[in-house]
Amino acid sequence: MAAAKGGKLSDRFEVSHLQEQGLQLKFVQVFIRHGARTPLHQLPNPDNKPELQVIWDKDTLFAGGEHLMTNYEVKSLDGGEPPVSRLENVYRRTILPGGSVVGQLTTVGKEQMYELGQLYKTVYIDQLEYLNPEFDKSDIYIRSTNMNRTVQSAACFLTGMFGQDIKKHGALTIFTETSEDEILYPNAYNCKRFGNFARQFWKNQDFLPGIKGFREQLQRIMDLAQTFRLDAVQLRDHLRAMEAHDIPIVRYLEPLVNSIDKRATQIMKYYVSRSAVENLDVLKLTTGPVVHMIRENMLKSNKTESCQKFHLYSCHDTSLIALLCGLGIFDDKWPPYAAHLTFELYEDREGQQFVRTLYNGKQQHIMKDKDVILPLGKFLELTKDVTLPKQEHWETCAMTDNPIPL
């Protein structure tokens, strides 16, 4: 089984220095990437080479694991009926060899999320005693993108965090949004201004340094015609999914997996942020509303005692890449399955508030600031240039007469 990444517990979620400073935890927001899943696309194989025909056996990949996930119900953000998932309808049209639907959380993925939930139990229930060991829905807000793999990942995470007793509290309520209005991932479908940029970009990324030569080299190795345009991001997705499920990777591609990963990350970073140093237009459209939400949640938590004090957002690799870029903490490594980004709000004895950000359990320097524990005001100041309120975001998305150049 491919375990959740991030090292040993001993080198993550350092808390002793916080307790020594008399800091009390007041509010937590966690963004998780879903667990391991079936790939989103088949391997490029126009000539039907046997070694590239990967079998994704549904009876093996989805066997067992019933204890890993409690029951759940999905609702719209206003508590109404769950919105239709446009993307799930698209996924169901593609069946991989072996009978598996693309983009679905497997038993390995459920195990990863369950184990990640156990890690958060160790930190926030056992060590910090922040949450009650008994699940209390008034403490937990659960938000997911409207896809099976993220919804199920959230349910597995909380089952790991609160144990099997969570099931006696009935179905979890997981809130989600329509695909059209979603802000938790870069929404090229409905954000027209970003979508126009995205369509130009996916037609050809060869202008990025090193991409054209690497793509042509891969196509020669895979014996693909040079007229064929290999997508490094799709190839990376399939190979990492194979790796997570212990499916052997074809001999001539195995030594190149890390290089493919590096080039795919280069491509995706540009997709979600363009050149953020020069122009924040793309980054504000891909993650601005999420940064705004994080900031507003912190401020709202100060104003009411009834605020749910642990917010869980179940999303995607693209969600995390954009958010990490927006905060100036992306390490140029693709977020693994079960990656997690945590925002903690603390208060000292004088009522001053501080923010700590952790990625895969390790403290981060927001916008390269020298401190890892920031006064709330400084955190707000450092992130103000990338934040974009949701309504303003959609208004900016409609500004198609002001295109974003590649």
C-alpha positions in Angstrom: 0.0 0.0 0.0 1.2 3.5 -0.8 1.1 5.4 2.5 0.4 9.0 2.9 3.5 11.1 2.3 5.3 13.5 4.6 7.8 11.7 6.8 7.5 10.4 10.4 5.2 12.0 12.9 8.2 13.1 15.0 9.3 15.6 12.3 5.8 16.9 11.6 3.3 19.0 13.4 5.8 20.3 16.0 3.7 21.6 18.9 6.0 21.8 22.0 7.3 25.2 21.2 3.8 26.5 20.8 2.7 25.3 24.2 5.9 26.8 25.7 4.9 30.2 24.3 1.4 29.9 25.9 -0.3 29.8 22.5 -3.8 28.3 22.5 -5.3 26.9 19.3 -8.5 28.6 18.2 -9.2 27.5 14.7 -8.0 25.0 12.1 -8.5 24.8 8.3 -7.2 21.8 6.4 -7.0 21.3 2.6 -6.4 17.7 1.6 -5.7 16.1 -1.8 -7.8 12.9 -2.2 -6.2 9.5 -1.9 -5.0 7.2 -4.7 -7.4 6.8 -7.6 -7.6 5.3 -11.0 -6.0 7.5 -13.7 -8.0 10.2 -15.5 -6.8 9.0 -18.9 -5.5 5.9 -20.6 -1.8 5.7 -21.5 -1.2 7.1 -25.0 -1.0 4.0 -27.1 -2.1 4.8 -30.7 -0.4 1.6 -32.1 -1.9 -0.7 -29.4 1.5 -1.8 -28.0 0.9 -4.7 -25.6 3.3 -3.3 -22.9 1.2 -0.1 -22.8 -2.1 -1.8 -22.3 -2.5 -1.5 -18.5 -5.3 -3.4 -16.8 -7.2 -1.6 -14.0 -9.1 -4.6 -12.5 -12.1 -3.2 -10.7 -12.6 -6.4 -8.6 -9.1 -6.0 -7.2 -8.8 -2.2 -6.9 -12.0 -1.7 -5.1 -12.1 -4.8 -2.9 -12.6 -4.5 0.9 -12.1 -1.4 3.0 -15.6 -1.1 4.3 -14.3 -0.2 7.7 -12.4 2.8 6.3 -15.3 5.0 5.4 -18.4 6.0 7.4 -21.7 6.8 5.8 -22.2 10.3 4.4 -24.7 12.5 2.7 -23.9 15.2 0.2 -25.7 18.5 0.3 -25.4 21.8 -1.6 -23.7 24.7 0.2 -27.1 26.0 1.4 -28.1 22.6 2.7 -30.3 21.6 -0.1 -30.3 18.7 -2.6 -26.8 17.7 -3.9 -25.9 19.3 -7.2 -25.4 17.1 -10.2 -21.7 16.3 -10.8 -21.0 17.2 -14.4 -17.4 15.8 -14.1 -18.6 12.5 -12.7 -21.0 12.1 -15.6 -18.0 12.6 -17.9 -15.8 10.1 -16.0 -18.5 7.4 -16.3 -18.1 7.5 -20.0 -14.5 6.2 -19.9 -14.0 2.6 -18.7 -10.4 1.5 -18.4 -9.2 -2.0 -19.4 -10.2 -4.2 -16.4 -13.6 -2.5 -15.9 -12.6 0.5 -13.7 -14.0 3.9 -14.3 -11.4 6.7 -14.5 -10.9 9.1 -11.6 -12.3 6.9 -8.8 -10.9 6.5 -5.3 -9.6 3.0 -4.8 -9.2 0.9 -1.6 -5.5 2.0 -1.4 -6.7 5.6 -1.6 -9.2 5.0 1.2 -6.4 3.5 3.3 -4.3 6.6 2.7 -7.0 9.0 3.8 -7.9 6.9 6.8 -4.3 6.9 7.9 -4.1 10.7 7.4 -7.1 11.1 9.6 -5.3 9.0 12.3 -2.4 11.4 12.1 -4.6 14.4 12.6 -6.2 12.5 15.6 -2.8 12.2 17.1 -2.1 15.9 16.8 -5.4 17.6 17.3 -7.2 15.2 19.7 -4.4 13.4 21.6 -1.6 16.0 21.8 -3.2 19.4 21.6 -6.6 18.2 23.0 -8.2 20.7 20.7 -11.0 18.4 19.5 -13.2 16.1 21.6 -12.4 12.4 21.0 -16.1 11.9 20.4 -17.2 13.2 17.0 -19.3 16.4 17.4 -20.8 17.7 14.1 -21.0 21.2 15.7 -17.1 21.3 15.7 -16.5 20.1 12.2 -17.3 21.6 8.8 -16.8 19.4 5.8 -16.5 20.8 2.3 -15.6 18.9 -0.8 -15.5 19.3 -4.6 -18.4 17.5 -6.2 -16.6 14.4 -7.2 -16.8 10.9 -5.7 -13.0 10.7 -4.9 -12.9 13.9 -2.9 -16.2 13.2 -1.1 -15.2 9.7 -0.1 -11.7 10.9 0.9 -13.3 13.3 3.4 -15.4 10.5 4.8 -12.3 8.2 5.2 -10.2 11.0 6.7 -12.8 11.6 9.4 -13.3 7.9 10.0 -9.6 7.7 10.7 -9.7 10.7 12.9 -12.6 9.7 15.1 -12.6 5.9 14.8 -15.4 3.5 14.2 -17.6 5.2 16.8 -18.2 8.0 14.3 -20.7 5.7 12.6 -23.1 5.9 15.6 -23.6 9.6 14.9 -25.3 8.9 11.6 -24.2 10.0 8.2 -21.7 12.8 7.8 -22.9 15.9 6.0 -20.5 16.9 3.3 -21.2 20.2 1.5 -20.4 20.7 -2.1 -20.8 23.1 -5.0 -21.8 22.7 -8.6 -18.9 22.2 -11.1 -19.8 25.5 -12.7 -19.5 27.6 -9.5 -16.6 25.7 -7.8 -13.7 27.7 -6.5 -11.7 24.9 -4.8 -9.9 24.1 -8.1 -8.8 26.2 -11.1 -12.2 26.4 -12.9 -11.4 26.7 -16.6 -14.9 25.5 -17.4 -16.8 28.5 -16.1 -14.2 31.2 -15.5 -14.2 32.3 -19.1 -11.1 34.6 -18.8 -9.0 31.8 -17.3 -10.6 29.3 -19.6 -9.5 31.2 -22.7 -5.9 31.3 -21.3 -6.1 27.6 -20.5 -7.3 26.6 -24.0 -4.3 28.5 -25.6 -2.0 26.9 -23.1 -3.0 23.3 -23.5 -2.7 23.5 -27.2 1.0 24.0 -26.9 3.4 24.2 -23.9 6.5 23.9 -26.1 7.4 27.6 -25.3 8.3 26.6 -21.7 12.0 26.0 -21.3 13.0 22.4 -22.0 9.5 21.1 -22.6 9.7 20.6 -26.4 13.0 18.7 -26.3 11.8 16.5 -23.5 8.5 15.7 -25.2 10.2 14.7 -28.4 12.6 12.5 -26.5 9.7 10.8 -24.8 7.9 10.3 -28.0 11.0 8.6 -29.6 11.4 6.4 -26.5 7.7 5.4 -26.7 8.0 5.0 -30.5 5.2 7.6 -31.0 5.1 9.6 -34.3 6.4 13.1 -33.9 3.1 14.3 -35.3 1.5 12.9 -32.1 1.6 15.4 -29.2 2.3 13.6 -26.0 0.8 15.2 -22.8 3.4 15.0 -20.0 0.7 15.8 -17.4 -1.5 13.0 -18.5 1.4 10.6 -18.7 2.6 11.5 -15.2 -0.9 11.0 -13.8 -1.1 7.5 -15.2 2.4 6.4 -14.1 1.9 7.7 -10.5 -1.4 5.9 -10.3 0.3 2.7 -11.4 3.0 3.2 -8.9 0.5 3.8 -6.0 -1.2 0.5 -6.9 1.9 -1.6 -7.4 1.2 -2.0 -11.1 4.6 -2.5 -12.9 5.6 0.4 -15.1 6.9 -0.5 -18.6 10.7 -1.1 -18.6 11.7 1.9 -20.8 9.6 4.4 -18.9 10.5 3.4 -15.3 13.8 5.3 -15.2 12.1 8.4 -16.5 9.2 8.6 -14.0 10.9 11.3 -11.9 11.9 13.4 -15.0 8.3 13.1 -16.3 7.1 14.2 -12.9 9.4 17.2 -12.9 8.4 18.4 -16.4 4.7 17.8 -15.7 5.0 20.0 -12.5 6.7 22.7 -14.5 3.8 22.7 -16.9 1.1 22.7 -14.2 2.8 25.4 -12.2 2.6 27.7 -15.2 -1.0 26.7 -15.9 -2.2 27.8 -12.4 0.1 30.8 -11.9 1.6 31.9 -15.3 4.6 33.9 -14.2 3.3 35.1 -10.8 6.3 37.3 -10.2 5.3 39.5 -13.2 1.6 39.1 -13.3 -0.9 37.9 -10.7 -3.9 37.7 -13.1 -3.9 33.9 -13.5 -3.0 33.2 -9.8 -5.8 35.4 -8.6 -8.3 33.5 -10.8 -7.1 30.0 -9.9 -6.7 30.5 -6.1 -7.7 34.0 -5.1 -11.2 33.1 -3.9 -9.7 30.3 -1.7 -7.2 32.6 -0.1 -10.0 35.1 0.5 -12.1 32.3 2.1 -9.2 31.2 4.4 -8.7 34.8 5.6 -12.4 35.5 6.1 -12.8 32.2 8.0 -10.1 33.3 10.4 -11.7 36.7 11.0 -15.2 35.2 11.4 -13.9 32.7 13.9 -13.1 35.7 16.2 -16.6 37.0 16.1 -18.7 34.0 17.2 -18.3 31.2 19.7 -20.6 29.0 17.6 -18.1 28.8 14.7 -17.2 25.3 13.7 -13.5 25.1 14.8 -12.2 22.5 12.3 -12.8 23.1 8.6 -11.9 20.2 6.2 -11.7 20.9 2.5 -11.3 17.9 0.3 -9.9 18.8 -3.1 -7.2 18.1 -5.7 -3.5 18.4 -6.7 -4.3 21.4 -8.9 -6.1 23.0 -5.9 -3.0 22.6 -3.7 -0.5 23.7 -6.4 -2.4 26.9 -7.0 -2.8 27.6 -3.3 0.9 26.8 -2.6 2.0 29.1 -5.4 -0.3 31.8 -4.1 1.3 31.6 -0.7 4.8 31.6 -2.1 5.5 28.1 -0.6 5.4 25.8 -3.6 8.4 23.5 -3.6 8.1 22.6 -7.3 7.1 19.0 -6.4 3.7 17.6 -7.4 1.5 17.1 -4.3 1.3 13.4 -3.7 -2.0 11.6 -3.0 -3.1 12.5 0.5 -1.1 15.7 0.6 -2.4 18.2 3.2 -2.1 21.9 3.8 -3.1 23.2 7.3 -3.8 26.7 8.6 -3.9 27.1 12.4 -5.0 30.2 14.2 -3.6 30.7 17.8 -4.1 33.2 20.5 -1.7 34.2 23.3 -2.4 35.2 26.9 -2.8 38.8 25.8 -5.4 38.0 23.1 -3.0 38.5 20.2 -3.5 36.1 17.4 -1.0 34.2 15.2 -1.2 32.0 12.2 0.9 28.9 11.5 0.8 27.2 8.1 2.0 23.6 7.5 2.3 21.6 4.3 2.4 17.9 4.8 3.0 18.6 8.5 6.0 20.9 8.1 6.0 24.6 9.0 6.1 27.0 6.1 7.4 30.5 5.5 4.6 32.3 3.9 5.8 34.6 1.1 9.4 33.7 2.2 8.9 35.5 5.5 11.5 34.7 8.1 9.0 33.5 10.7 6.8 30.5 10.6 4.4 31.8 13.2 3.0 35.1 12.0 0.8 37.7 13.7 -2.6 37.5 12.1 -2.3 41.0 10.8 1.0 40.1 9.1 -0.5 37.0 7.5 -3.3 39.1 6.1 -0.9 41.7 4.8 1.3 39.1 3.1 -1.6 37.5 1.3 -3.6 40.6 0.4 -2.2 40.8 -3.2 -3.5 37.4 -4.2 -6.8 37.4 -2.4 -10.0 37.9 -4.5 -13.5 37.9 -3.0 -15.8 35.3 -4.7 -18.2 37.8 -6.3 -15.3 39.9 -7.6 -13.7 36.7 -8.9 -16.6 35.8 -11.1 -16.8 39.4 -12.3 -13.2 39.2 -13.3 -13.7 35.8 -14.9 -16.2 37.5 -17.3 -13.7 40.1 -18.5 -13.0 38.2 -21.7 -12.2 41.5 -23.5 -9.0 41.6 -21.5 -7.3 38.4 -22.4 -4.3 36.9 -20.4 -1.4 36.4 -22.7 0.7 33.3 -22.6 
